[in-house]
Amino acid sequence: MENNLTFHINNMAYTITVDDKFREDVVKHLSSDKNLDTREVLAAYLRVTGELYNLKQDLEVLSDKIPKL
């Protein structure tokens, strides 16, 4: 089910439409119940980017172990 998720960043409201699973993942990194500043949003972005980079590296290692056809 889709629903709206509102973030308050630098005293401005930003609303996005997300599904329930994505909402769970987003609120792990960003609080939707308080005003955030740009630094907090950037820090969350960098944390998630780091996680994705590590996953990409892990997938490349696994992919290299799969025999080529």
mmCIF file as Biopython writes it, N, C-alpha, C and O atoms, coordinates in Angstrom:
data_model
#
loop_
_atom_site.group_PDB
_atom_site.id
_atom_site.type_symbol
_atom_site.label_atom_id
_atom_site.label_alt_id
_atom_site.label_comp_id
_atom_site.label_asym_id
_atom_site.label_entity_id
_atom_site.label_seq_id
_atom_site.pdbx_PDB_ins_code
_atom_site.Cartn_x
_atom_site.Cartn_y
_atom_site.Cartn_z
_atom_site.occupancy
_atom_site.B_iso_or_equiv
_atom_site.auth_seq_id
_atom_site.auth_asym_id
_atom_site.pdbx_PDB_model_num
ATOM 1   N N  . MET A ? 1  ? 0.835  -1.180  0.000   1.0 0.0 1  A 1 
ATOM 2   C CA . MET A ? 1  ? 0.000  0.000   0.000   1.0 0.0 1  A 1 
ATOM 3   C C  . MET A ? 1  ? 0.882  1.246   0.000   1.0 0.0 1  A 1 
ATOM 4   O O  . MET A ? 1  ? 1.890  1.295   0.705   1.0 0.0 1  A 1 
ATOM 5   N N  . GLU A ? 2  ? 0.508  2.236   -0.778  1.0 0.0 2  A 1 
ATOM 6   C CA . GLU A ? 2  ? 1.263  3.479   -0.839  1.0 0.0 2  A 1 
ATOM 7   C C  . GLU A ? 2  ? 0.715  4.489   0.156   1.0 0.0 2  A 1 
ATOM 8   O O  . GLU A ? 2  ? -0.489 4.549   0.406   1.0 0.0 2  A 1 
ATOM 9   N N  . ASN A ? 3  ? 1.611  5.272   0.712   1.0 0.0 3  A 1 
ATOM 10  C CA . ASN A ? 3  ? 1.196  6.345   1.603   1.0 0.0 3  A 1 
ATOM 11  C C  . ASN A ? 3  ? 2.196  7.494   1.522   1.0 0.0 3  A 1 
ATOM 12  O O  . ASN A ? 3  ? 3.277  7.349   0.951   1.0 0.0 3  A 1 
ATOM 13  N N  . ASN A ? 4  ? 1.831  8.614   2.088   1.0 0.0 4  A 1 
ATOM 14  C CA . ASN A ? 4  ? 2.691  9.785   2.050   1.0 0.0 4  A 1 
ATOM 15  C C  . ASN A ? 4  ? 3.611  9.808   3.264   1.0 0.0 4  A 1 
ATOM 16  O O  . ASN A ? 4  ? 3.222  9.428   4.368   1.0 0.0 4  A 1 
ATOM 17  N N  . LEU A ? 5  ? 4.827  10.258  3.037   1.0 0.0 5  A 1 
ATOM 18  C CA . LEU A ? 5  ? 5.818  10.402  4.091   1.0 0.0 5  A 1 
ATOM 19  C C  . LEU A ? 5  ? 6.359  11.819  3.989   1.0 0.0 5  A 1 
ATOM 20  O O  . LEU A ? 5  ? 6.862  12.223  2.940   1.0 0.0 5  A 1 
ATOM 21  N N  . THR A ? 6  ? 6.255  12.576  5.080   1.0 0.0 6  A 1 
ATOM 22  C CA . THR A ? 6  ? 6.673  13.974  5.067   1.0 0.0 6  A 1 
ATOM 23  C C  . THR A ? 6  ? 7.906  14.162  5.929   1.0 0.0 6  A 1 
ATOM 24  O O  . THR A ? 6  ? 7.954  13.723  7.078   1.0 0.0 6  A 1 
ATOM 25  N N  . PHE A ? 7  ? 8.891  14.816  5.361   1.0 0.0 7  A 1 
ATOM 26  C CA . PHE A ? 7  ? 10.098 15.201  6.079   1.0 0.0 7  A 1 
ATOM 27  C C  . PHE A ? 7  ? 10.118 16.714  6.205   1.0 0.0 7  A 1 
ATOM 28  O O  . PHE A ? 7  ? 9.707  17.435  5.296   1.0 0.0 7  A 1 
ATOM 29  N N  . HIS A ? 8  ? 10.596 17.175  7.329   1.0 0.0 8  A 1 
ATOM 30  C CA . HIS A ? 8  ? 10.780 18.614  7.541   1.0 0.0 8  A 1 
ATOM 31  C C  . HIS A ? 8  ? 12.278 18.860  7.560   1.0 0.0 8  A 1 
ATOM 32  O O  . HIS A ? 8  ? 12.984 18.451  8.482   1.0 0.0 8  A 1 
ATOM 33  N N  . ILE A ? 9  ? 12.748 19.542  6.516   1.0 0.0 9  A 1 
ATOM 34  C CA . ILE A ? 9  ? 14.171 19.808  6.357   1.0 0.0 9  A 1 
ATOM 35  C C  . ILE A ? 9  ? 14.359 21.316  6.283   1.0 0.0 9  A 1 
ATOM 36  O O  . ILE A ? 9  ? 13.796 21.987  5.417   1.0 0.0 9  A 1 
ATOM 37  N N  . ASN A ? 10 ? 15.156 21.832  7.198   1.0 0.0 10 A 1 
ATOM 38  C CA . ASN A ? 10 ? 15.384 23.280  7.283   1.0 0.0 10 A 1 
ATOM 39  C C  . ASN A ? 10 ? 14.060 24.040  7.313   1.0 0.0 10 A 1 
ATOM 40  O O  . ASN A ? 10 ? 13.886 25.047  6.627   1.0 0.0 10 A 1 
ATOM 41  N N  . ASN A ? 11 ? 13.136 23.533  8.123   1.0 0.0 11 A 1 
ATOM 42  C CA . ASN A ? 11 ? 11.819 24.153  8.335   1.0 0.0 11 A 1 
ATOM 43  C C  . ASN A ? 11 ? 10.950 24.223  7.080   1.0 0.0 11 A 1 
ATOM 44  O O  . ASN A ? 11 ? 10.065 25.074  6.981   1.0 0.0 11 A 1 
ATOM 45  N N  . MET A ? 12 ? 11.200 23.339  6.134   1.0 0.0 12 A 1 
ATOM 46  C CA . MET A ? 12 ? 10.350 23.218  4.949   1.0 0.0 12 A 1 
ATOM 47  C C  . MET A ? 12 ? 9.882  21.767  4.862   1.0 0.0 12 A 1 
ATOM 48  O O  . MET A ? 12 ? 10.654 20.845  5.127   1.0 0.0 12 A 1 
ATOM 49  N N  . ALA A ? 13 ? 8.622  21.567  4.491   1.0 0.0 13 A 1 
ATOM 50  C CA . ALA A ? 13 ? 8.051  20.224  4.413   1.0 0.0 13 A 1 
ATOM 51  C C  . ALA A ? 13 ? 8.217  19.649  3.010   1.0 0.0 13 A 1 
ATOM 52  O O  . ALA A ? 13 ? 7.954  20.321  2.013   1.0 0.0 13 A 1 
ATOM 53  N N  . TYR A ? 14 ? 8.659  18.392  2.951   1.0 0.0 14 A 1 
ATOM 54  C CA . TYR A ? 14 ? 8.799  17.668  1.694   1.0 0.0 14 A 1 
ATOM 55  C C  . TYR A ? 14 ? 8.051  16.355  1.845   1.0 0.0 14 A 1 
ATOM 56  O O  . TYR A ? 14 ? 8.355  15.561  2.735   1.0 0.0 14 A 1 
ATOM 57  N N  . THR A ? 15 ? 7.074  16.124  0.977   1.0 0.0 15 A 1 
ATOM 58  C CA . THR A ? 15 ? 6.260  14.918  1.050   1.0 0.0 15 A 1 
ATOM 59  C C  . THR A ? 15 ? 6.532  14.053  -0.168  1.0 0.0 15 A 1 
ATOM 60  O O  . THR A ? 15 ? 6.551  14.525  -1.305  1.0 0.0 15 A 1 
ATOM 61  N N  . ILE A ? 16 ? 6.742  12.761  0.106   1.0 0.0 16 A 1 
ATOM 62  C CA . ILE A ? 16 ? 6.939  11.796  -0.969  1.0 0.0 16 A 1 
ATOM 63  C C  . ILE A ? 16 ? 5.930  10.668  -0.773  1.0 0.0 16 A 1 
ATOM 64  O O  . ILE A ? 16 ? 5.473  10.419  0.342   1.0 0.0 16 A 1 
ATOM 65  N N  . THR A ? 17 ? 5.592  10.000  -1.853  1.0 0.0 17 A 1 
ATOM 66  C CA . THR A ? 17 ? 4.698  8.850   -1.803  1.0 0.0 17 A 1 
ATOM 67  C C  . THR A ? 17 ? 5.550  7.591   -1.874  1.0 0.0 17 A 1 
ATOM 68  O O  . THR A ? 17 ? 6.339  7.413   -2.802  1.0 0.0 17 A 1 
ATOM 69  N N  . VAL A ? 18 ? 5.384  6.724   -0.886  1.0 0.0 18 A 1 
ATOM 70  C CA . VAL A ? 18 ? 6.196  5.512   -0.804  1.0 0.0 18 A 1 
ATOM 71  C C  . VAL A ? 18 ? 5.310  4.326   -0.429  1.0 0.0 18 A 1 
ATOM 72  O O  . VAL A ? 18 ? 4.209  4.494   0.096   1.0 0.0 18 A 1 
ATOM 73  N N  . ASP A ? 19 ? 5.815  3.121   -0.710  1.0 0.0 19 A 1 
ATOM 74  C CA . ASP A ? 19 ? 5.109  1.943   -0.230  1.0 0.0 19 A 1 
ATOM 75  C C  . ASP A ? 19 ? 5.599  1.618   1.184   1.0 0.0 19 A 1 
ATOM 76  O O  . ASP A ? 19 ? 6.575  2.201   1.655   1.0 0.0 19 A 1 
ATOM 77  N N  . ASP A ? 20 ? 4.930  0.702   1.846   1.0 0.0 20 A 1 
ATOM 78  C CA . ASP A ? 20 ? 5.212  0.411   3.251   1.0 0.0 20 A 1 
ATOM 79  C C  . ASP A ? 20 ? 6.641  -0.077  3.480   1.0 0.0 20 A 1 
ATOM 80  O O  . ASP A ? 20 ? 7.287  0.342   4.441   1.0 0.0 20 A 1 
ATOM 81  N N  . LYS A ? 21 ? 7.138  -0.949  2.620   1.0 0.0 21 A 1 
ATOM 82  C CA . LYS A ? 21 ? 8.489  -1.500  2.783   1.0 0.0 21 A 1 
ATOM 83  C C  . LYS A ? 21 ? 9.535  -0.406  2.638   1.0 0.0 21 A 1 
ATOM 84  O O  . LYS A ? 21 ? 10.478 -0.333  3.426   1.0 0.0 21 A 1 
ATOM 85  N N  . PHE A ? 22 ? 9.369  0.442   1.630   1.0 0.0 22 A 1 
ATOM 86  C CA . PHE A ? 22 ? 10.334 1.531   1.421   1.0 0.0 22 A 1 
ATOM 87  C C  . PHE A ? 22 ? 10.284 2.502   2.595   1.0 0.0 22 A 1 
ATOM 88  O O  . PHE A ? 22 ? 11.316 3.014   3.030   1.0 0.0 22 A 1 
ATOM 89  N N  . ARG A ? 23 ? 9.091  2.750   3.099   1.0 0.0 23 A 1 
ATOM 90  C CA . ARG A ? 23 ? 8.942  3.644   4.256   1.0 0.0 23 A 1 
ATOM 91  C C  . ARG A ? 23 ? 9.756  3.137   5.443   1.0 0.0 23 A 1 
ATOM 92  O O  . ARG A ? 23 ? 10.446 3.912   6.106   1.0 0.0 23 A 1 
ATOM 93  N N  . GLU A ? 24 ? 9.675  1.832   5.711   1.0 0.0 24 A 1 
ATOM 94  C CA . GLU A ? 24 ? 10.442 1.244   6.811   1.0 0.0 24 A 1 
ATOM 95  C C  . GLU A ? 24 ? 11.931 1.500   6.645   1.0 0.0 24 A 1 
ATOM 96  O O  . GLU A ? 24 ? 12.617 1.858   7.603   1.0 0.0 24 A 1 
ATOM 97  N N  . ASP A ? 25 ? 12.432 1.317   5.423   1.0 0.0 25 A 1 
ATOM 98  C CA . ASP A ? 25 ? 13.859 1.519   5.170   1.0 0.0 25 A 1 
ATOM 99  C C  . ASP A ? 25 ? 14.266 2.978   5.300   1.0 0.0 25 A 1 
ATOM 100 O O  . ASP A ? 25 ? 15.340 3.280   5.820   1.0 0.0 25 A 1 
ATOM 101 N N  . VAL A ? 26 ? 13.424 3.875   4.837   1.0 0.0 26 A 1 
ATOM 102 C CA . VAL A ? 26 ? 13.762 5.297   4.884   1.0 0.0 26 A 1 
ATOM 103 C C  . VAL A ? 26 ? 13.812 5.813   6.315   1.0 0.0 26 A 1 
ATOM 104 O O  . VAL A ? 26 ? 14.736 6.538   6.682   1.0 0.0 26 A 1 
ATOM 105 N N  . VAL A ? 27 ? 12.828 5.446   7.121   1.0 0.0 27 A 1 
ATOM 106 C CA . VAL A ? 27 ? 12.786 5.978   8.487   1.0 0.0 27 A 1 
ATOM 107 C C  . VAL A ? 27 ? 13.858 5.369   9.388   1.0 0.0 27 A 1 
ATOM 108 O O  . VAL A ? 27 ? 14.058 5.841   10.507  1.0 0.0 27 A 1 
ATOM 109 N N  . LYS A ? 28 ? 14.549 4.330   8.921   1.0 0.0 28 A 1 
ATOM 110 C CA . LYS A ? 28 ? 15.717 3.825   9.647   1.0 0.0 28 A 1 
ATOM 111 C C  . LYS A ? 28 ? 16.838 4.857   9.629   1.0 0.0 28 A 1 
ATOM 112 O O  . LYS A ? 28 ? 17.632 4.943   10.565  1.0 0.0 28 A 1 
ATOM 113 N N  . HIS A ? 29 ? 16.893 5.637   8.554   1.0 0.0 29 A 1 
ATOM 114 C CA . HIS A ? 29 ? 18.002 6.563   8.352   1.0 0.0 29 A 1 
ATOM 115 C C  . HIS A ? 29 ? 17.634 8.020   8.593   1.0 0.0 29 A 1 
ATOM 116 O O  . HIS A ? 29 ? 18.495 8.826   8.945   1.0 0.0 29 A 1 
ATOM 117 N N  . LEU A ? 30 ? 16.372 8.362   8.408   1.0 0.0 30 A 1 
ATOM 118 C CA . LEU A ? 30 ? 15.917 9.748   8.577   1.0 0.0 30 A 1 
ATOM 119 C C  . LEU A ? 30 ? 14.673 9.781   9.446   1.0 0.0 30 A 1 
ATOM 120 O O  . LEU A ? 30 ? 13.734 9.014   9.234   1.0 0.0 30 A 1 
ATOM 121 N N  . SER A ? 31 ? 14.674 10.662  10.410  1.0 0.0 31 A 1 
ATOM 122 C CA . SER A ? 31 ? 13.515 10.816  11.272  1.0 0.0 31 A 1 
ATOM 123 C C  . SER A ? 31 ? 12.463 11.661  10.558  1.0 0.0 31 A 1 
ATOM 124 O O  . SER A ? 31 ? 12.767 12.708  9.985   1.0 0.0 31 A 1 
ATOM 125 N N  . SER A ? 32 ? 11.226 11.184  10.605  1.0 0.0 32 A 1 
ATOM 126 C CA . SER A ? 32 ? 10.150 11.945  9.966   1.0 0.0 32 A 1 
ATOM 127 C C  . SER A ? 32 ? 9.323  12.722  10.989  1.0 0.0 32 A 1 
ATOM 128 O O  . SER A ? 32 ? 8.333  13.361  10.635  1.0 0.0 32 A 1 
ATOM 129 N N  . ASP A ? 33 ? 9.730  12.666  12.256  1.0 0.0 33 A 1 
ATOM 130 C CA . ASP A ? 33 ? 8.943  13.335  13.289  1.0 0.0 33 A 1 
ATOM 131 C C  . ASP A ? 33 ? 9.637  14.554  13.906  1.0 0.0 33 A 1 
ATOM 132 O O  . ASP A ? 33 ? 9.200  15.060  14.940  1.0 0.0 33 A 1 
ATOM 133 N N  . LYS A ? 34 ? 10.708 15.020  13.278  1.0 0.0 34 A 1 
ATOM 134 C CA . LYS A ? 34 ? 11.374 16.225  13.772  1.0 0.0 34 A 1 
ATOM 135 C C  . LYS A ? 34 ? 11.956 16.992  12.593  1.0 0.0 34 A 1 
ATOM 136 O O  . LYS A ? 34 ? 12.084 16.455  11.493  1.0 0.0 34 A 1 
ATOM 137 N N  . ASN A ? 35 ? 12.305 18.239  12.830  1.0 0.0 35 A 1 
ATOM 138 C CA . ASN A ? 35 ? 12.939 19.049  11.801  1.0 0.0 35 A 1 
ATOM 139 C C  . ASN A ? 35 ? 14.392 18.609  11.640  1.0 0.0 35 A 1 
ATOM 140 O O  . ASN A ? 35 ? 15.133 18.519  12.619  1.0 0.0 35 A 1 
ATOM 141 N N  . LEU A ? 36 ? 14.785 18.339  10.420  1.0 0.0 36 A 1 
ATOM 142 C CA . LEU A ? 36 ? 16.149 17.927  10.116  1.0 0.0 36 A 1 
ATOM 143 C C  . LEU A ? 36 ? 16.904 19.091  9.504   1.0 0.0 36 A 1 
ATOM 144 O O  . LEU A ? 36 ? 16.307 19.968  8.880   1.0 0.0 36 A 1 
ATOM 145 N N  . ASP A ? 37 ? 18.200 19.100  9.681   1.0 0.0 37 A 1 
ATOM 146 C CA . ASP A ? 37 ? 18.980 20.090  8.939   1.0 0.0 37 A 1 
ATOM 147 C C  . ASP A ? 37 ? 19.697 19.376  7.790   1.0 0.0 37 A 1 
ATOM 148 O O  . ASP A ? 37 ? 19.740 18.147  7.734   1.0 0.0 37 A 1 
ATOM 149 N N  . THR A ? 38 ? 20.242 20.152  6.902   1.0 0.0 38 A 1 
ATOM 150 C CA . THR A ? 38 ? 20.874 19.606  5.702   1.0 0.0 38 A 1 
ATOM 151 C C  . THR A ? 38 ? 21.988 18.632  6.055   1.0 0.0 38 A 1 
ATOM 152 O O  . THR A ? 38 ? 22.180 17.634  5.360   1.0 0.0 38 A 1 
ATOM 153 N N  . ARG A ? 39 ? 22.717 18.908  7.118   1.0 0.0 39 A 1 
ATOM 154 C CA . ARG A ? 39 ? 23.822 18.044  7.531   1.0 0.0 39 A 1 
ATOM 155 C C  . ARG A ? 39 ? 23.322 16.638  7.863   1.0 0.0 39 A 1 
ATOM 156 O O  . ARG A ? 39 ? 23.966 15.655  7.498   1.0 0.0 39 A 1 
ATOM 157 N N  . GLU A ? 40 ? 22.185 16.530  8.550   1.0 0.0 40 A 1 
ATOM 158 C CA . GLU A ? 40 ? 21.628 15.224  8.898   1.0 0.0 40 A 1 
ATOM 159 C C  . GLU A ? 40 ? 21.196 14.453  7.652   1.0 0.0 40 A 1 
ATOM 160 O O  . GLU A ? 40 ? 21.394 13.241  7.566   1.0 0.0 40 A 1 
ATOM 161 N N  . VAL A ? 41 ? 20.611 15.155  6.697   1.0 0.0 41 A 1 
ATOM 162 C CA . VAL A ? 41 ? 20.175 14.503  5.456   1.0 0.0 41 A 1 
ATOM 163 C C  . VAL A ? 41 ? 21.390 14.017  4.665   1.0 0.0 41 A 1 
ATOM 164 O O  . VAL A ? 41 ? 21.394 12.903  4.141   1.0 0.0 41 A 1 
ATOM 165 N N  . LEU A ? 42 ? 22.413 14.856  4.584   1.0 0.0 42 A 1 
ATOM 166 C CA . LEU A ? 42 ? 23.629 14.466  3.872   1.0 0.0 42 A 1 
ATOM 167 C C  . LEU A ? 42 ? 24.301 13.277  4.553   1.0 0.0 42 A 1 
ATOM 168 O O  . LEU A ? 42 ? 24.764 12.364  3.870   1.0 0.0 42 A 1 
ATOM 169 N N  . ALA A ? 43 ? 24.362 13.269  5.870   1.0 0.0 43 A 1 
ATOM 170 C CA . ALA A ? 43 ? 24.969 12.160  6.600   1.0 0.0 43 A 1 
ATOM 171 C C  . ALA A ? 43 ? 24.218 10.857  6.329   1.0 0.0 43 A 1 
ATOM 172 O O  . ALA A ? 43 ? 24.839 9.812   6.131   1.0 0.0 43 A 1 
ATOM 173 N N  . ALA A ? 44 ? 22.894 10.915  6.318   1.0 0.0 44 A 1 
ATOM 174 C CA . ALA A ? 44 ? 22.092 9.726   6.025   1.0 0.0 44 A 1 
ATOM 175 C C  . ALA A ? 44 ? 22.351 9.246   4.600   1.0 0.0 44 A 1 
ATOM 176 O O  . ALA A ? 44 ? 22.485 8.046   4.361   1.0 0.0 44 A 1 
ATOM 177 N N  . TYR A ? 45 ? 22.422 10.175  3.665   1.0 0.0 45 A 1 
ATOM 178 C CA . TYR A ? 45 ? 22.709 9.822   2.273   1.0 0.0 45 A 1 
ATOM 179 C C  . TYR A ? 45 ? 24.058 9.125   2.162   1.0 0.0 45 A 1 
ATOM 180 O O  . TYR A ? 45 ? 24.182 8.111   1.477   1.0 0.0 45 A 1 
ATOM 181 N N  . LEU A ? 46 ? 25.063 9.665   2.831   1.0 0.0 46 A 1 
ATOM 182 C CA . LEU A ? 46 ? 26.396 9.078   2.760   1.0 0.0 46 A 1 
ATOM 183 C C  . LEU A ? 46 ? 26.443 7.693   3.413   1.0 0.0 46 A 1 
ATOM 184 O O  . LEU A ? 46 ? 27.148 6.808   2.927   1.0 0.0 46 A 1 
ATOM 185 N N  . ARG A ? 47 ? 25.701 7.495   4.507   1.0 0.0 47 A 1 
ATOM 186 C CA . ARG A ? 47 ? 25.641 6.173   5.138   1.0 0.0 47 A 1 
ATOM 187 C C  . ARG A ? 47 ? 25.033 5.148   4.182   1.0 0.0 47 A 1 
ATOM 188 O O  . ARG A ? 47 ? 25.559 4.046   4.027   1.0 0.0 47 A 1 
ATOM 189 N N  . VAL A ? 48 ? 23.935 5.513   3.550   1.0 0.0 48 A 1 
ATOM 190 C CA . VAL A ? 48 ? 23.264 4.583   2.628   1.0 0.0 48 A 1 
ATOM 191 C C  . VAL A ? 48 ? 24.139 4.328   1.407   1.0 0.0 48 A 1 
ATOM 192 O O  . VAL A ? 48 ? 24.226 3.193   0.937   1.0 0.0 48 A 1 
ATOM 193 N N  . THR A ? 49 ? 24.779 5.355   0.895   1.0 0.0 49 A 1 
ATOM 194 C CA . THR A ? 49 ? 25.678 5.184   -0.245  1.0 0.0 49 A 1 
ATOM 195 C C  . THR A ? 49 ? 26.815 4.236   0.112   1.0 0.0 49 A 1 
ATOM 196 O O  . THR A ? 49 ? 27.200 3.398   -0.704  1.0 0.0 49 A 1 
ATOM 197 N N  . GLY A ? 50 ? 27.356 4.359   1.320   1.0 0.0 50 A 1 
ATOM 198 C CA . GLY A ? 50 ? 28.410 3.452   1.769   1.0 0.0 50 A 1 
ATOM 199 C C  . GLY A ? 50 ? 27.922 2.020   1.845   1.0 0.0 50 A 1 
ATOM 200 O O  . GLY A ? 50 ? 28.635 1.097   1.450   1.0 0.0 50 A 1 
ATOM 201 N N  . GLU A ? 51 ? 26.711 1.824   2.352   1.0 0.0 51 A 1 
ATOM 202 C CA . GLU A ? 51 ? 26.136 0.480   2.418   1.0 0.0 51 A 1 
ATOM 203 C C  . GLU A ? 51 ? 25.979 -0.109  1.014   1.0 0.0 51 A 1 
ATOM 204 O O  . GLU A ? 51 ? 26.311 -1.272  0.783   1.0 0.0 51 A 1 
ATOM 205 N N  . LEU A ? 52 ? 25.475 0.690   0.088   1.0 0.0 52 A 1 
ATOM 206 C CA . LEU A ? 52 ? 25.294 0.206   -1.286  1.0 0.0 52 A 1 
ATOM 207 C C  . LEU A ? 52 ? 26.628 -0.115  -1.951  1.0 0.0 52 A 1 
ATOM 208 O O  . LEU A ? 52 ? 26.733 -1.085  -2.703  1.0 0.0 52 A 1 
ATOM 209 N N  . TYR A ? 53 ? 27.637 0.690   -1.679  1.0 0.0 53 A 1 
ATOM 210 C CA . TYR A ? 53 ? 28.973 0.435   -2.226  1.0 0.0 53 A 1 
ATOM 211 C C  . TYR A ? 53 ? 29.497 -0.907  -1.711  1.0 0.0 53 A 1 
ATOM 212 O O  . TYR A ? 53 ? 30.040 -1.701  -2.479  1.0 0.0 53 A 1 
ATOM 213 N N  . ASN A ? 54 ? 29.333 -1.155  -0.407  1.0 0.0 54 A 1 
ATOM 214 C CA . ASN A ? 54 ? 29.787 -2.427  0.165   1.0 0.0 54 A 1 
ATOM 215 C C  . ASN A ? 54 ? 29.027 -3.606  -0.432  1.0 0.0 54 A 1 
ATOM 216 O O  . ASN A ? 54 ? 29.622 -4.647  -0.711  1.0 0.0 54 A 1 
ATOM 217 N N  . LEU A ? 55 ? 27.716 -3.454  -0.630  1.0 0.0 55 A 1 
ATOM 218 C CA . LEU A ? 55 ? 26.940 -4.518  -1.262  1.0 0.0 55 A 1 
ATOM 219 C C  . LEU A ? 55 ? 27.415 -4.781  -2.686  1.0 0.0 55 A 1 
ATOM 220 O O  . LEU A ? 55 ? 27.502 -5.929  -3.121  1.0 0.0 55 A 1 
ATOM 221 N N  . LYS A ? 56 ? 27.716 -3.717  -3.399  1.0 0.0 56 A 1 
ATOM 222 C CA . LYS A ? 56 ? 28.214 -3.865  -4.773  1.0 0.0 56 A 1 
ATOM 223 C C  . LYS A ? 56 ? 29.533 -4.628  -4.782  1.0 0.0 56 A 1 
ATOM 224 O O  . LYS A ? 56 ? 29.738 -5.507  -5.620  1.0 0.0 56 A 1 
ATOM 225 N N  . GLN A ? 57 ? 30.421 -4.299  -3.860  1.0 0.0 57 A 1 
ATOM 226 C CA . GLN A ? 57 ? 31.699 -5.002  -3.781  1.0 0.0 57 A 1 
ATOM 227 C C  . GLN A ? 57 ? 31.485 -6.487  -3.470  1.0 0.0 57 A 1 
ATOM 228 O O  . GLN A ? 57 ? 32.130 -7.352  -4.063  1.0 0.0 57 A 1 
ATOM 229 N N  . ASP A ? 58 ? 30.576 -6.769  -2.536  1.0 0.0 58 A 1 
ATOM 230 C CA . ASP A ? 58 ? 30.281 -8.163  -2.190  1.0 0.0 58 A 1 
ATOM 231 C C  . ASP A ? 58 ? 29.709 -8.918  -3.383  1.0 0.0 58 A 1 
ATOM 232 O O  . ASP A ? 58 ? 30.070 -10.071 -3.619  1.0 0.0 58 A 1 
ATOM 233 N N  . LEU A ? 59 ? 28.819 -8.277  -4.137  1.0 0.0 59 A 1 
ATOM 234 C CA . LEU A ? 59 ? 28.249 -8.928  -5.322  1.0 0.0 59 A 1 
ATOM 235 C C  . LEU A ? 59 ? 29.308 -9.199  -6.384  1.0 0.0 59 A 1 
ATOM 236 O O  . LEU A ? 59 ? 29.266 -10.234 -7.050  1.0 0.0 59 A 1 
ATOM 237 N N  . GLU A ? 60 ? 30.248 -8.286  -6.546  1.0 0.0 60 A 1 
ATOM 238 C CA . GLU A ? 60 ? 31.323 -8.499  -7.521  1.0 0.0 60 A 1 
ATOM 239 C C  . GLU A ? 60 ? 32.200 -9.678  -7.115  1.0 0.0 60 A 1 
ATOM 240 O O  . GLU A ? 60 ? 32.614 -10.462 -7.970  1.0 0.0 60 A 1 
ATOM 241 N N  . VAL A ? 61 ? 32.486 -9.811  -5.835  1.0 0.0 61 A 1 
ATOM 242 C CA . VAL A ? 61 ? 33.277 -10.949 -5.349  1.0 0.0 61 A 1 
ATOM 243 C C  . VAL A ? 61 ? 32.531 -12.247 -5.617  1.0 0.0 61 A 1 
ATOM 244 O O  . VAL A ? 61 ? 33.120 -13.213 -6.102  1.0 0.0 61 A 1 
ATOM 245 N N  . LEU A ? 62 ? 31.234 -12.276 -5.305  1.0 0.0 62 A 1 
ATOM 246 C CA . LEU A ? 62 ? 30.437 -13.479 -5.561  1.0 0.0 62 A 1 
ATOM 247 C C  . LEU A ? 62 ? 30.336 -13.771 -7.048  1.0 0.0 62 A 1 
ATOM 248 O O  . LEU A ? 62 ? 30.415 -14.927 -7.463  1.0 0.0 62 A 1 
ATOM 249 N N  . SER A ? 63 ? 30.164 -12.739 -7.843  1.0 0.0 63 A 1 
ATOM 250 C CA . SER A ? 63 ? 30.050 -12.915 -9.285  1.0 0.0 63 A 1 
ATOM 251 C C  . SER A ? 63 ? 31.335 -13.487 -9.871  1.0 0.0 63 A 1 
ATOM 252 O O  . SER A ? 63 ? 31.291 -14.310 -10.786 1.0 0.0 63 A 1 
ATOM 253 N N  . ASP A ? 64 ? 32.471 -13.056 -9.349  1.0 0.0 64 A 1 
ATOM 254 C CA . ASP A ? 64 ? 33.746 -13.572 -9.847  1.0 0.0 64 A 1 
ATOM 255 C C  . ASP A ? 64 ? 33.933 -15.054 -9.532  1.0 0.0 64 A 1 
ATOM 256 O O  . ASP A ? 64 ? 34.691 -15.741 -10.217 1.0 0.0 64 A 1 
ATOM 257 N N  . LYS A ? 65 ? 33.246 -15.554 -8.496  1.0 0.0 65 A 1 
ATOM 258 C CA . LYS A ? 65 ? 33.351 -16.957 -8.116  1.0 0.0 65 A 1 
ATOM 259 C C  . LYS A ? 65 ? 32.474 -17.863 -8.973  1.0 0.0 65 A 1 
ATOM 260 O O  . LYS A ? 65 ? 32.673 -19.077 -8.980  1.0 0.0 65 A 1 
ATOM 261 N N  . ILE A ? 66 ? 31.515 -17.301 -9.692  1.0 0.0 66 A 1 
ATOM 262 C CA . ILE A ? 66 ? 30.623 -18.084 -10.533 1.0 0.0 66 A 1 
ATOM 263 C C  . ILE A ? 66 ? 31.367 -18.426 -11.815 1.0 0.0 66 A 1 
ATOM 264 O O  . ILE A ? 66 ? 31.922 -17.543 -12.469 1.0 0.0 66 A 1 
ATOM 265 N N  . PRO A ? 67 ? 31.379 -19.705 -12.175 1.0 0.0 67 A 1 
ATOM 266 C CA . PRO A ? 67 ? 32.085 -20.098 -13.403 1.0 0.0 67 A 1 
ATOM 267 C C  . PRO A ? 67 ? 31.474 -19.431 -14.645 1.0 0.0 67 A 1 
ATOM 268 O O  . PRO A ? 67 ? 30.254 -19.312 -14.760 1.0 0.0 67 A 1 
ATOM 269 N N  . LYS A ? 68 ? 32.311 -19.016 -15.535 1.0 0.0 68 A 1 
ATOM 270 C CA . LYS A ? 68 ? 31.887 -18.408 -16.788 1.0 0.0 68 A 1 
ATOM 271 C C  . LYS A ? 68 ? 31.448 -19.505 -17.757 1.0 0.0 68 A 1 
ATOM 272 O O  . LYS A ? 68 ? 32.075 -20.561 -17.843 1.0 0.0 68 A 1 
ATOM 273 N N  . LEU A ? 69 ? 30.382 -19.244 -18.470 1.0 0.0 69 A 1 
ATOM 274 C CA . LEU A ? 69 ? 29.875 -20.233 -19.440 1.0 0.0 69 A 1 
ATOM 275 C C  . LEU A ? 69 ? 30.393 -19.958 -20.819 1.0 0.0 69 A 1 
ATOM 276 O O  . LEU A ? 69 ? 30.070 -20.687 -21.756 1.0 0.0 69 A 1 
#
